[in-house]
């Protein structure tokens, strides 16, 4: 598959779902500590999201890195916008910035306002 075809798949995914996490494993069974950490943050905030297991698709695994120009997985997208990887998501969660971003984008959470 060409890079543009992979990018089209990624664009469809992130534009069709409010919150998408490109991760190793699944939300229920993360297969790396960093993916597990981001899944835990999202679960704590009560966010409904789609997990995309990059281990099941080598083209997506490399393509998502090229798409975001970000070398690592996991990668979190909210309303089509790249938010960051594990460290950034954790820092944003601790500061309250992630809950605010989700609220501002109209993504429902169970986090206290």
Biopython code that builds the backbone (N, CA, C, O; Angstrom):
import numpy as np
from Bio.PDB.StructureBuilder import StructureBuilder

atoms = [
    (1, "UNK", "N", (0.847, -1.176, 0.000)),
    (1, "UNK", "CA", (0.000, 0.000, 0.000)),
    (1, "UNK", "C", (0.897, 1.245, 0.000)),
    (1, "UNK", "O", (1.926, 1.275, 0.675)),
    (2, "UNK", "N", (0.506, 2.247, -0.745)),
    (2, "UNK", "CA", (1.312, 3.466, -0.833)),
    (2, "UNK", "C", (1.160, 4.290, 0.447)),
    (2, "UNK", "O", (0.208, 4.119, 1.208)),
    (3, "UNK", "N", (2.123, 5.186, 0.662)),
    (3, "UNK", "CA", (2.056, 6.048, 1.834)),
    (3, "UNK", "C", (0.769, 6.863, 1.823)),
    (3, "UNK", "O", (0.130, 7.027, 2.863)),
    (4, "UNK", "N", (0.383, 7.374, 0.657)),
    (4, "UNK", "CA", (-0.833, 8.191, 0.609)),
    (4, "UNK", "C", (-2.075, 7.360, 0.955)),
    (4, "UNK", "O", (-3.006, 7.877, 1.573)),
    (5, "UNK", "N", (-2.099, 6.095, 0.570)),
    (5, "UNK", "CA", (-3.231, 5.227, 0.913)),
    (5, "UNK", "C", (-3.270, 4.976, 2.423)),
    (5, "UNK", "O", (-4.347, 4.958, 3.020)),
    (6, "UNK", "N", (-2.105, 4.784, 3.038)),
    (6, "UNK", "CA", (-2.044, 4.602, 4.490)),
    (6, "UNK", "C", (-2.497, 5.885, 5.189)),
    (6, "UNK", "O", (-3.274, 5.838, 6.142)),
    (7, "UNK", "N", (-2.005, 7.030, 4.708)),
    (7, "UNK", "CA", (-2.407, 8.319, 5.290)),
    (7, "UNK", "C", (-3.911, 8.525, 5.149)),
    (7, "UNK", "O", (-4.544, 9.046, 6.067)),
    (8, "UNK", "N", (-4.497, 8.126, 4.015)),
    (8, "UNK", "CA", (-5.949, 8.242, 3.822)),
    (8, "UNK", "C", (-6.696, 7.401, 4.857)),
    (8, "UNK", "O", (-7.703, 7.841, 5.411)),
    (9, "UNK", "N", (-6.198, 6.186, 5.115)),
    (9, "UNK", "CA", (-6.817, 5.319, 6.130)),
    (9, "UNK", "C", (-6.756, 5.986, 7.499)),
    (9, "UNK", "O", (-7.733, 5.978, 8.246)),
    (10, "UNK", "N", (-5.602, 6.562, 7.820)),
    (10, "UNK", "CA", (-5.434, 7.229, 9.116)),
    (10, "UNK", "C", (-6.367, 8.432, 9.205)),
    (10, "UNK", "O", (-7.036, 8.626, 10.219)),
    (11, "UNK", "N", (-6.414, 9.237, 8.146)),
    (11, "UNK", "CA", (-7.302, 10.417, 8.141)),
    (11, "UNK", "C", (-8.758, 10.006, 8.334)),
    (11, "UNK", "O", (-9.495, 10.642, 9.087)),
    (12, "UNK", "N", (-9.173, 8.932, 7.645)),
    (12, "UNK", "CA", (-10.551, 8.445, 7.802)),
    (12, "UNK", "C", (-10.815, 8.051, 9.253)),
    (12, "UNK", "O", (-11.861, 8.369, 9.819)),
    (13, "UNK", "N", (-9.854, 7.360, 9.832)),
    (13, "UNK", "CA", (-9.983, 6.869, 11.206)),
    (13, "UNK", "C", (-10.115, 8.027, 12.189)),
    (13, "UNK", "O", (-11.030, 8.044, 13.013)),
    (14, "UNK", "N", (-9.206, 8.992, 12.104)),
    (14, "UNK", "CA", (-9.188, 10.070, 13.105)),
    (14, "UNK", "C", (-10.278, 11.115, 12.864)),
    (14, "UNK", "O", (-10.639, 11.853, 13.780)),
    (15, "UNK", "N", (-10.803, 11.183, 11.644)),
    (15, "UNK", "CA", (-11.897, 12.126, 11.405)),
    (15, "UNK", "C", (-13.252, 11.485, 11.693)),
    (15, "UNK", "O", (-14.235, 12.190, 11.924)),
    (16, "UNK", "N", (-13.308, 10.160, 11.679)),
    (16, "UNK", "CA", (-14.578, 9.471, 11.888)),
    (16, "UNK", "C", (-14.866, 9.113, 13.335)),
    (16, "UNK", "O", (-15.974, 8.684, 13.657)),
    (17, "UNK", "N", (-13.883, 9.284, 14.212)),
    (17, "UNK", "CA", (-14.026, 8.928, 15.623)),
    (17, "UNK", "C", (-13.434, 10.067, 16.457)),
    (17, "UNK", "O", (-12.348, 10.560, 16.153)),
    (18, "UNK", "N", (-14.142, 10.483, 17.500)),
    (18, "UNK", "CA", (-13.689, 11.627, 18.306)),
    (18, "UNK", "C", (-12.310, 11.416, 18.920)),
    (18, "UNK", "O", (-11.457, 12.302, 18.864)),
    (19, "UNK", "N", (-12.093, 10.235, 19.509)),
    (19, "UNK", "CA", (-10.824, 9.963, 20.194)),
    (19, "UNK", "C", (-10.284, 8.629, 19.691)),
    (19, "UNK", "O", (-10.946, 7.594, 19.783)),
    (20, "UNK", "N", (-9.068, 8.680, 19.158)),
    (20, "UNK", "CA", (-8.424, 7.470, 18.624)),
    (20, "UNK", "C", (-7.044, 7.355, 19.261)),
    (20, "UNK", "O", (-6.286, 8.323, 19.315)),
    (21, "UNK", "N", (-6.735, 6.156, 19.739)),
    (21, "UNK", "CA", (-5.420, 5.877, 20.296)),
    (21, "UNK", "C", (-4.753, 4.797, 19.461)),
    (21, "UNK", "O", (-5.196, 3.648, 19.434)),
    (22, "UNK", "N", (-3.678, 5.183, 18.778)),
    (22, "UNK", "CA", (-2.857, 4.202, 18.067)),
    (22, "UNK", "C", (-1.925, 3.621, 19.115)),
    (22, "UNK", "O", (-1.129, 4.339, 19.720)),
    (23, "UNK", "N", (-2.028, 2.314, 19.324)),
    (23, "UNK", "CA", (-1.350, 1.694, 20.457)),
    (23, "UNK", "C", (-0.863, 0.294, 20.112)),
    (23, "UNK", "O", (-1.241, -0.283, 19.093)),
    (24, "UNK", "N", (-0.026, -0.229, 20.976)),
    (24, "UNK", "CA", (0.397, -1.623, 20.861)),
    (24, "UNK", "C", (-0.547, -2.429, 21.741)),
    (24, "UNK", "O", (-0.564, -2.273, 22.962)),
    (25, "UNK", "N", (-1.334, -3.296, 21.100)),
    (25, "UNK", "CA", (-2.349, -4.058, 21.809)),
    (25, "UNK", "C", (-3.697, -3.383, 21.668)),
    (25, "UNK", "O", (-3.923, -2.586, 20.757)),
    (26, "UNK", "N", (-4.591, -3.717, 22.589)),
    (26, "UNK", "CA", (-5.953, -3.179, 22.562)),
    (26, "UNK", "C", (-6.230, -2.475, 23.891)),
    (26, "UNK", "O", (-5.481, -2.647, 24.853)),
    (27, "UNK", "N", (-7.310, -1.680, 23.947)),
    (27, "UNK", "CA", (-7.628, -1.007, 25.210)),
    (27, "UNK", "C", (-7.759, -1.986, 26.388)),
    (27, "UNK", "O", (-7.358, -1.665, 27.507)),
    (28, "UNK", "N", (-8.306, -3.149, 26.143)),
    (28, "UNK", "CA", (-8.466, -4.136, 27.217)),
    (28, "UNK", "C", (-7.162, -4.889, 27.516)),
    (28, "UNK", "O", (-6.928, -5.321, 28.645)),
    (29, "UNK", "N", (-6.316, -5.037, 26.482)),
    (29, "UNK", "CA", (-5.074, -5.787, 26.640)),
    (29, "UNK", "C", (-3.900, -5.059, 26.000)),
    (29, "UNK", "O", (-3.372, -5.505, 24.981)),
    (30, "UNK", "N", (-3.490, -3.944, 26.592)),
    (30, "UNK", "CA", (-2.334, -3.228, 26.043)),
    (30, "UNK", "C", (-1.104, -4.128, 26.083)),
    (30, "UNK", "O", (-0.941, -4.924, 27.008)),
    (31, "UNK", "N", (-0.243, -4.000, 25.080)),
    (31, "UNK", "CA", (0.923, -4.867, 24.992)),
    (31, "UNK", "C", (2.240, -4.118, 25.172)),
    (31, "UNK", "O", (3.301, -4.624, 24.807)),
    (32, "UNK", "N", (2.169, -2.916, 25.734)),
    (32, "UNK", "CA", (3.385, -2.231, 26.164)),
    (32, "UNK", "C", (2.995, -1.276, 27.279)),
    (32, "UNK", "O", (1.847, -0.840, 27.362)),
    (33, "UNK", "N", (3.944, -0.959, 28.124)),
    (33, "UNK", "CA", (3.663, -0.114, 29.283)),
    (33, "UNK", "C", (3.184, 1.275, 28.918)),
    (33, "UNK", "O", (2.333, 1.844, 29.602)),
    (34, "UNK", "N", (3.732, 1.828, 27.831)),
    (34, "UNK", "CA", (3.339, 3.185, 27.430)),
    (34, "UNK", "C", (1.896, 3.205, 26.938)),
    (34, "UNK", "O", (1.128, 4.106, 27.277)),
    (35, "UNK", "N", (1.532, 2.200, 26.133)),
    (35, "UNK", "CA", (0.142, 2.106, 25.667)),
    (35, "UNK", "C", (-0.794, 1.906, 26.853)),
    (35, "UNK", "O", (-1.872, 2.499, 26.906)),
    (36, "UNK", "N", (-0.382, 1.072, 27.801)),
    (36, "UNK", "CA", (-1.196, 0.819, 28.996)),
    (36, "UNK", "C", (-1.395, 2.100, 29.796)),
    (36, "UNK", "O", (-2.484, 2.348, 30.314)),
    (37, "UNK", "N", (-0.346, 2.914, 29.900)),
    (37, "UNK", "CA", (-0.430, 4.161, 30.668)),
    (37, "UNK", "C", (-1.445, 5.120, 30.049)),
    (37, "UNK", "O", (-2.241, 5.725, 30.766)),
    (38, "UNK", "N", (-1.422, 5.263, 28.727)),
    (38, "UNK", "CA", (-2.364, 6.179, 28.073)),
    (38, "UNK", "C", (-3.787, 5.617, 28.171)),
    (38, "UNK", "O", (-4.731, 6.370, 28.409)),
    (39, "UNK", "N", (-3.945, 4.316, 27.993)),
    (39, "UNK", "CA", (-5.267, 3.694, 28.127)),
    (39, "UNK", "C", (-5.813, 3.924, 29.536)),
    (39, "UNK", "O", (-7.009, 4.151, 29.717)),
    (40, "UNK", "N", (-4.929, 3.863, 30.529)),
    (40, "UNK", "CA", (-5.330, 4.081, 31.919)),
    (40, "UNK", "C", (-5.782, 5.529, 32.141)),
    (40, "UNK", "O", (-6.772, 5.771, 32.831)),
    (41, "UNK", "N", (-5.066, 6.479, 31.563)),
    (41, "UNK", "CA", (-5.451, 7.899, 31.666)),
    (41, "UNK", "C", (-6.844, 8.097, 31.066)),
    (41, "UNK", "O", (-7.701, 8.742, 31.670)),
    (42, "UNK", "N", (-7.062, 7.535, 29.869)),
    (42, "UNK", "CA", (-8.360, 7.703, 29.203)),
    (42, "UNK", "C", (-9.473, 7.031, 30.005)),
    (42, "UNK", "O", (-10.578, 7.564, 30.108)),
    (43, "UNK", "N", (-9.181, 5.861, 30.571)),
    (43, "UNK", "CA", (-10.177, 5.171, 31.398)),
    (43, "UNK", "C", (-10.498, 5.998, 32.640)),
    (43, "UNK", "O", (-11.658, 6.098, 33.041)),
    (44, "UNK", "N", (-9.479, 6.583, 33.242)),
    (44, "UNK", "CA", (-9.663, 7.414, 34.441)),
    (44, "UNK", "C", (-10.558, 8.623, 34.131)),
    (44, "UNK", "O", (-11.369, 9.034, 34.961)),
    (45, "UNK", "N", (-10.401, 9.181, 32.937)),
    (45, "UNK", "CA", (-11.216, 10.327, 32.527)),
    (45, "UNK", "C", (-12.602, 9.896, 32.036)),
    (45, "UNK", "O", (-13.482, 10.731, 31.825)),
    (46, "UNK", "N", (-12.784, 8.595, 31.857)),
    (46, "UNK", "CA", (-14.071, 8.101, 31.393)),
    (46, "UNK", "C", (-14.346, 8.423, 29.938)),
    (46, "UNK", "O", (-15.491, 8.654, 29.550)),
    (47, "UNK", "N", (-13.287, 8.438, 29.127)),
    (47, "UNK", "CA", (-13.410, 8.790, 27.711)),
    (47, "UNK", "C", (-13.671, 7.527, 26.891)),
    (47, "UNK", "O", (-12.995, 6.513, 27.062)),
    (48, "UNK", "N", (-14.645, 7.603, 26.010)),
    (48, "UNK", "CA", (-14.867, 6.537, 25.045)),
    (48, "UNK", "C", (-13.917, 6.789, 23.884)),
    (48, "UNK", "O", (-13.876, 7.891, 23.336)),
    (49, "UNK", "N", (-13.156, 5.771, 23.513)),
    (49, "UNK", "CA", (-12.193, 5.943, 22.429)),
    (49, "UNK", "C", (-12.028, 4.652, 21.656)),
    (49, "UNK", "O", (-12.426, 3.574, 22.096)),
    (50, "UNK", "N", (-11.430, 4.802, 20.493)),
    (50, "UNK", "CA", (-11.137, 3.639, 19.661)),
    (50, "UNK", "C", (-9.641, 3.370, 19.736)),
    (50, "UNK", "O", (-8.830, 4.263, 19.489)),
    (51, "UNK", "N", (-9.285, 2.159, 20.073)),
    (51, "UNK", "CA", (-7.889, 1.750, 20.063)),
    (51, "UNK", "C", (-7.573, 1.074, 18.744)),
    (51, "UNK", "O", (-8.318, 0.203, 18.297)),
    (52, "UNK", "N", (-6.476, 1.469, 18.119)),
    (52, "UNK", "CA", (-6.017, 0.839, 16.885)),
    (52, "UNK", "C", (-4.717, 0.113, 17.215)),
    (52, "UNK", "O", (-3.718, 0.734, 17.579)),
    (53, "UNK", "N", (-4.747, -1.210, 17.082)),
    (53, "UNK", "CA", (-3.587, -2.036, 17.415)),
    (53, "UNK", "C", (-2.600, -2.027, 16.254)),
    (53, "UNK", "O", (-2.833, -2.660, 15.224)),
    (54, "UNK", "N", (-1.499, -1.306, 16.427)),
    (54, "UNK", "CA", (-0.516, -1.197, 15.339)),
    (54, "UNK", "C", (0.253, -2.500, 15.137)),
    (54, "UNK", "O", (0.894, -2.685, 14.103)),
    (55, "UNK", "N", (0.197, -3.398, 16.108)),
    (55, "UNK", "CA", (0.908, -4.672, 15.968)),
    (55, "UNK", "C", (0.231, -5.577, 14.936)),
    (55, "UNK", "O", (0.843, -6.516, 14.427)),
    (56, "UNK", "N", (-1.033, -5.285, 14.634)),
    (56, "UNK", "CA", (-1.776, -6.094, 13.671)),
    (56, "UNK", "C", (-1.599, -5.615, 12.237)),
    (56, "UNK", "O", (-2.030, -6.293, 11.304)),
    (57, "UNK", "N", (-0.968, -4.450, 12.044)),
    (57, "UNK", "CA", (-0.864, -3.881, 10.706)),
    (57, "UNK", "C", (0.437, -3.093, 10.581)),
    (57, "UNK", "O", (0.531, -1.959, 11.052)),
    (58, "UNK", "N", (1.431, -3.694, 9.949)),
    (58, "UNK", "CA", (2.749, -3.078, 9.830)),
    (58, "UNK", "C", (2.694, -1.746, 9.086)),
    (58, "UNK", "O", (3.436, -0.821, 9.416)),
    (59, "UNK", "N", (1.822, -1.642, 8.085)),
    (59, "UNK", "CA", (1.724, -0.382, 7.330)),
    (59, "UNK", "C", (1.221, 0.759, 8.213)),
    (59, "UNK", "O", (1.711, 1.885, 8.124)),
    (60, "UNK", "N", (0.248, 0.460, 9.056)),
    (60, "UNK", "CA", (-0.254, 1.475, 9.982)),
    (60, "UNK", "C", (0.804, 1.762, 11.051)),
    (60, "UNK", "O", (0.983, 2.909, 11.460)),
    (61, "UNK", "N", (1.496, 0.727, 11.497)),
    (61, "UNK", "CA", (2.518, 0.903, 12.537)),
    (61, "UNK", "C", (3.577, 1.914, 12.098)),
    (61, "UNK", "O", (3.959, 2.790, 12.874)),
    (62, "UNK", "N", (4.044, 1.796, 10.874)),
    (62, "UNK", "CA", (5.024, 2.758, 10.366)),
    (62, "UNK", "C", (4.329, 4.028, 9.879)),
    (62, "UNK", "O", (4.833, 5.133, 10.076)),
    (63, "UNK", "N", (3.184, 3.866, 9.250)),
    (63, "UNK", "CA", (2.475, 4.999, 8.657)),
    (63, "UNK", "C", (2.077, 6.046, 9.669)),
    (63, "UNK", "O", (2.139, 7.241, 9.379)),
    (64, "UNK", "N", (1.660, 5.613, 10.875)),
    (64, "UNK", "CA", (1.227, 6.588, 11.872)),
    (64, "UNK", "C", (2.404, 7.429, 12.353)),
    (64, "UNK", "O", (2.245, 8.607, 12.674)),
    (65, "UNK", "N", (3.581, 6.821, 12.401)),
    (65, "UNK", "CA", (4.789, 7.572, 12.794)),
    (65, "UNK", "C", (5.110, 8.636, 11.749)),
    (65, "UNK", "O", (5.454, 9.768, 12.090)),
    (66, "UNK", "N", (4.997, 8.267, 10.486)),
    (66, "UNK", "CA", (5.262, 9.215, 9.400)),
    (66, "UNK", "C", (4.175, 10.293, 9.337)),
    (66, "UNK", "O", (4.461, 11.467, 9.100)),
    (67, "UNK", "N", (2.932, 9.876, 9.552)),
    (67, "UNK", "CA", (1.786, 10.791, 9.466)),
    (67, "UNK", "C", (1.940, 11.941, 10.460)),
    (67, "UNK", "O", (1.755, 13.105, 10.107)),
    (68, "UNK", "N", (2.279, 11.606, 11.696)),
    (68, "UNK", "CA", (2.375, 12.622, 12.746)),
    (68, "UNK", "C", (3.782, 13.199, 12.859)),
    (68, "UNK", "O", (4.013, 14.161, 13.591)),
    (69, "UNK", "N", (4.722, 12.597, 12.122)),
    (69, "UNK", "CA", (6.127, 12.963, 12.274)),
    (69, "UNK", "C", (6.517, 12.830, 13.752)),
    (69, "UNK", "O", (7.185, 13.689, 14.329)),
    (70, "UNK", "N", (6.072, 11.723, 14.329)),
    (70, "UNK", "CA", (6.300, 11.426, 15.754)),
    (70, "UNK", "C", (6.824, 9.994, 15.815)),
    (70, "UNK", "O", (6.165, 9.088, 15.304)),
    (71, "UNK", "N", (7.982, 9.761, 16.422)),
    (71, "UNK", "CA", (8.655, 8.472, 16.270)),
    (71, "UNK", "C", (8.121, 7.321, 17.113)),
    (71, "UNK", "O", (8.507, 6.172, 16.898)),
    (72, "UNK", "N", (7.244, 7.607, 18.066)),
    (72, "UNK", "CA", (6.854, 6.544, 18.992)),
    (72, "UNK", "C", (5.357, 6.296, 19.012)),
    (72, "UNK", "O", (4.557, 7.113, 18.557)),
    (73, "UNK", "N", (5.010, 5.148, 19.552)),
    (73, "UNK", "CA", (3.629, 4.730, 19.764)),
    (73, "UNK", "C", (3.533, 4.468, 21.260)),
    (73, "UNK", "O", (4.455, 3.871, 21.815)),
    (74, "UNK", "N", (2.482, 4.874, 21.935)),
    (74, "UNK", "CA", (1.169, 5.269, 21.433)),
    (74, "UNK", "C", (1.106, 6.720, 20.948)),
    (74, "UNK", "O", (1.960, 7.552, 21.253)),
    (75, "UNK", "N", (0.048, 6.975, 20.178)),
    (75, "UNK", "CA", (-0.267, 8.323, 19.710)),
    (75, "UNK", "C", (-1.759, 8.555, 19.917)),
    (75, "UNK", "O", (-2.591, 7.742, 19.512)),
    (76, "UNK", "N", (-2.081, 9.674, 20.552)),
    (76, "UNK", "CA", (-3.469, 10.011, 20.840)),
    (76, "UNK", "C", (-3.945, 11.132, 19.921)),
    (76, "UNK", "O", (-3.267, 12.144, 19.745)),
    (77, "UNK", "N", (-5.117, 10.928, 19.345)),
    (77, "UNK", "CA", (-5.760, 11.931, 18.491)),
    (77, "UNK", "C", (-7.122, 12.265, 19.080)),
    (77, "UNK", "O", (-7.874, 11.375, 19.478)),
    (78, "UNK", "N", (-7.434, 13.563, 19.131)),
    (78, "UNK", "CA", (-8.742, 14.026, 19.588)),
    (78, "UNK", "C", (-9.318, 14.916, 18.492)),
    (78, "UNK", "O", (-8.722, 15.922, 18.107)),
    (79, "UNK", "N", (-10.488, 14.523, 17.999)),
    (79, "UNK", "CA", (-11.168, 15.269, 16.924)),
    (79, "UNK", "C", (-10.222, 15.527, 15.748)),
    (79, "UNK", "O", (-10.192, 16.625, 15.192)),
    (80, "UNK", "N", (-9.455, 14.505, 15.381)),
    (80, "UNK", "CA", (-8.578, 14.596, 14.215)),
    (80, "UNK", "C", (-7.247, 15.275, 14.475)),
    (80, "UNK", "O", (-6.421, 15.373, 13.567)),
    (81, "UNK", "N", (-7.020, 15.744, 15.693)),
    (81, "UNK", "CA", (-5.806, 16.487, 16.006)),
    (81, "UNK", "C", (-4.866, 15.632, 16.863)),
    (81, "UNK", "O", (-5.285, 15.030, 17.852)),
    (82, "UNK", "N", (-3.599, 15.588, 16.469)),
    (82, "UNK", "CA", (-2.596, 14.849, 17.228)),
    (82, "UNK", "C", (-2.356, 15.552, 18.561)),
    (82, "UNK", "O", (-2.037, 16.740, 18.598)),
    (83, "UNK", "N", (-2.513, 14.808, 19.654)),
    (83, "UNK", "CA", (-2.301, 15.372, 20.990)),
    (83, "UNK", "C", (-0.886, 15.078, 21.464)),
    (83, "UNK", "O", (-0.189, 15.975, 21.937)),
    (84, "UNK", "N", (-0.455, 13.809, 21.337)),
    (84, "UNK", "CA", (0.893, 13.464, 21.761)),
    (84, "UNK", "C", (1.011, 11.999, 22.112)),
    (84, "UNK", "O", (0.093, 11.204, 21.907)),
    (85, "UNK", "N", (2.169, 11.670, 22.648)),
    (85, "UNK", "CA", (2.458, 10.312, 23.088)),
    (85, "UNK", "C", (2.274, 10.189, 24.588)),
    (85, "UNK", "O", (1.639, 11.032, 25.221)),
    (86, "UNK", "N", (2.831, 9.140, 25.143)),
    (86, "UNK", "CA", (2.613, 8.792, 26.544)),
    (86, "UNK", "C", (2.993, 9.918, 27.507)),
    (86, "UNK", "O", (2.174, 10.311, 28.338)),
    (87, "UNK", "N", (4.200, 10.439, 27.414)),
    (87, "UNK", "CA", (4.656, 11.452, 28.375)),
    (87, "UNK", "C", (3.786, 12.710, 28.311)),
    (87, "UNK", "O", (3.396, 13.260, 29.341)),
    (88, "UNK", "N", (3.493, 13.150, 27.099)),
    (88, "UNK", "CA", (2.673, 14.355, 26.931)),
    (88, "UNK", "C", (1.264, 14.129, 27.485)),
    (88, "UNK", "O", (0.724, 14.991, 28.178)),
    (89, "UNK", "N", (0.674, 12.982, 27.185)),
    (89, "UNK", "CA", (-0.681, 12.688, 27.658)),
    (89, "UNK", "C", (-0.697, 12.625, 29.183)),
    (89, "UNK", "O", (-1.611, 13.152, 29.817)),
    (90, "UNK", "N", (0.312, 11.984, 29.773)),
    (90, "UNK", "CA", (0.384, 11.903, 31.244)),
    (90, "UNK", "C", (0.516, 13.295, 31.877)),
    (90, "UNK", "O", (-0.170, 13.615, 32.848)),
    (91, "UNK", "N", (1.407, 14.113, 31.311)),
    (91, "UNK", "CA", (1.598, 15.474, 31.841)),
    (91, "UNK", "C", (0.316, 16.290, 31.708)),
    (91, "UNK", "O", (-0.064, 17.013, 32.629)),
    (92, "UNK", "N", (-0.347, 16.172, 30.561)),
    (92, "UNK", "CA", (-1.593, 16.914, 30.347)),
    (92, "UNK", "C", (-2.680, 16.436, 31.308)),
    (92, "UNK", "O", (-3.475, 17.238, 31.797)),
    (93, "UNK", "N", (-2.713, 15.135, 31.577)),
    (93, "UNK", "CA", (-3.714, 14.587, 32.499)),
    (93, "UNK", "C", (-3.465, 15.114, 33.912)),
    (93, "UNK", "O", (-4.403, 15.509, 34.605)),
    (94, "UNK", "N", (-2.193, 15.119, 34.341)),
    (94, "UNK", "CA", (-1.853, 15.575, 35.690)),
    (94, "UNK", "C", (-2.166, 17.054, 35.889)),
    (94, "UNK", "O", (-2.576, 17.457, 36.978)),
    (95, "UNK", "N", (-1.981, 17.861, 34.859)),
    (95, "UNK", "CA", (-2.203, 19.303, 34.973)),
    (95, "UNK", "C", (-3.672, 19.690, 34.780)),
    (95, "UNK", "O", (-4.056, 20.829, 35.042)),
    (96, "UNK", "N", (-4.489, 18.738, 34.322)),
    (96, "UNK", "CA", (-5.890, 19.042, 34.032)),
    (96, "UNK", "C", (-6.098, 19.521, 32.596)),
    (96, "UNK", "O", (-7.227, 19.740, 32.156)),
    (97, "UNK", "N", (-4.995, 19.676, 31.880)),
    (97, "UNK", "CA", (-5.060, 20.189, 30.502)),
    (97, "UNK", "C", (-5.784, 19.214, 29.565)),
    (97, "UNK", "O", (-6.500, 19.642, 28.659)),
    (98, "UNK", "N", (-5.603, 17.914, 29.779)),
    (98, "UNK", "CA", (-6.245, 16.933, 28.903)),
    (98, "UNK", "C", (-7.760, 16.962, 29.081)),
    (98, "UNK", "O", (-8.501, 16.953, 28.098)),
    (99, "UNK", "N", (-8.220, 16.997, 30.325)),
    (99, "UNK", "CA", (-9.674, 17.073, 30.572)),
    (99, "UNK", "C", (-10.247, 18.344, 29.945)),
    (99, "UNK", "O", (-11.336, 18.324, 29.372)),
    (100, "UNK", "N", (-9.502, 19.455, 30.059)),
    (100, "UNK", "CA", (-9.957, 20.722, 29.477)),
    (100, "UNK", "C", (-10.014, 20.630, 27.956)),
    (100, "UNK", "O", (-10.970, 21.101, 27.339)),
    (101, "UNK", "N", (-8.993, 20.026, 27.354)),
    (101, "UNK", "CA", (-8.970, 19.861, 25.896)),
    (101, "UNK", "C", (-10.170, 19.038, 25.438)),
    (101, "UNK", "O", (-10.847, 19.406, 24.478)),
    (102, "UNK", "N", (-10.432, 17.934, 26.117)),
    (102, "UNK", "CA", (-11.569, 17.081, 25.756)),
    (102, "UNK", "C", (-12.874, 17.859, 25.893)),
    (102, "UNK", "O", (-13.738, 17.791, 25.019)),
    (103, "UNK", "N", (-13.014, 18.592, 26.982)),
    (103, "UNK", "CA", (-14.223, 19.406, 27.194)),
    (103, "UNK", "C", (-14.381, 20.439, 26.087)),
    (103, "UNK", "O", (-15.458, 20.598, 25.513)),
    (104, "UNK", "N", (-13.271, 21.146, 25.796)),
    (104, "UNK", "CA", (-13.314, 22.192, 24.761)),
    (104, "UNK", "C", (-13.692, 21.623, 23.394)),
    (104, "UNK", "O", (-14.332, 22.300, 22.590)),
    (105, "UNK", "N", (-13.294, 20.381, 23.136)),
    (105, "UNK", "CA", (-13.581, 19.742, 21.848)),
    (105, "UNK", "C", (-14.958, 19.055, 21.855)),
    (105, "UNK", "O", (-15.381, 18.495, 20.843)),
    (106, "UNK", "N", (-15.646, 19.104, 22.995)),
    (106, "UNK", "CA", (-16.977, 18.503, 23.060)),
    (106, "UNK", "C", (-16.980, 16.998, 23.217)),
    (106, "UNK", "O", (-17.948, 16.329, 22.857)),
    (107, "UNK", "N", (-15.881, 16.461, 23.763)),
    (107, "UNK", "CA", (-15.806, 15.005, 23.996)),
    (107, "UNK", "C", (-16.274, 14.726, 25.413)),
    (107, "UNK", "O", (-15.696, 15.248, 26.365)),
    (108, "UNK", "N", (-17.321, 13.903, 25.572)),
    (108, "UNK", "CA", (-17.825, 13.627, 26.919)),
    (108, "UNK", "C", (-16.821, 12.825, 27.757)),
    (108, "UNK", "O", (-16.183, 11.892, 27.267)),
    (109, "UNK", "N", (-16.701, 13.214, 29.029)),
    (109, "UNK", "CA", (-15.866, 12.491, 29.976)),
    (109, "UNK", "C", (-16.657, 12.361, 31.277)),
    (109, "UNK", "O", (-17.688, 13.007, 31.462)),
    (110, "UNK", "N", (-16.163, 11.528, 32.152)),
    (110, "UNK", "CA", (-16.761, 11.453, 33.499)),
    (110, "UNK", "C", (-15.877, 12.182, 34.494)),
    (110, "UNK", "O", (-16.093, 12.102, 35.703)),
    (111, "UNK", "N", (-14.873, 12.899, 33.976)),
    (111, "UNK", "CA", (-13.953, 13.652, 34.852)),
    (111, "UNK", "C", (-14.701, 14.828, 35.475)),
    (111, "UNK", "O", (-15.536, 15.460, 34.828)),
    (112, "UNK", "N", (-14.387, 15.114, 36.747)),
    (112, "UNK", "CA", (-15.020, 16.284, 37.364)),
    (112, "UNK", "C", (-14.596, 17.565, 36.670)),
    (112, "UNK", "O", (-13.442, 17.700, 36.265)),
    (113, "UNK", "N", (-15.502, 18.487, 36.532)),
    (113, "UNK", "CA", (-15.209, 19.744, 35.808)),
    (113, "UNK", "C", (-14.309, 20.641, 36.633)),
    (113, "UNK", "O", (-13.957, 21.735, 36.192)),
]
sb = StructureBuilder()
sb.init_structure("model")
sb.init_model(0)
sb.init_chain("A")
sb.init_seg("    ")
for serial, (resi, resn, name, xyz) in enumerate(atoms, 1):
    if name == "N":
        sb.init_residue(resn, " ", resi, " ")
    sb.init_atom(name, np.array(xyz, "f"), 0.0, 1.0, " ", f" {name:<3s}", serial, name[0])
structure = sb.get_structure()
